[in-house]
């Protein structure tokens, strides 16, 4: 790695390529001290952050176990099953069982920069990034380059402050049309 850039995850969105394919992307807002003018579309980066904590999870969710069949005679379809032999008479370390899931450092390698907005300090990268919105991530820039897809339609990436204001406005419940009619009739 040549250098690291500190950033904040804003949100996920999608873009459309010239072939009509939808590409999921993540918008990252770079801090004031980091320089992103040398990043170009197609630059390969590694993104590190803290993954979302999922709490205490069972083996089916945590490790992707399939569980028992759903037919008659199976009382616990999401149970672990056998956890070892008679010897060595204890559970071996590293056995995949229920436990805390997520909340650990995670790195997504070989992500591709789709576009860079130097004026608003935004980087749009292909795919997902560890962590929840507004969480800090560290971007490691490599010397590799790949061809970035040609973007035809791009959903405008809002800054972090605009994104938070818009999401709060979307969660407010509007009044019903009948309540609005009642107010109009009353006046």
Secondary structure as UniProt FT lines:
FT   STRAND          3..17
FT   TURN            18..19
FT   STRAND          22..30
FT   TURN            32..33
FT   TURN            37..38
FT   TURN            41..42
FT   STRAND          43..50
FT   STRAND          55..57
FT   HELIX           59..63
FT   TURN            72..73
FT   TURN            77..78
FT   TURN            87..88
FT   TURN            93..94
FT   STRAND          99..101
FT   STRAND          105..117
FT   TURN            118..121
FT   STRAND          122..126
FT   TURN            133..134
FT   STRAND          136..145
FT   STRAND          151..154
FT   HELIX           160..171
FT   HELIX           177..186
//
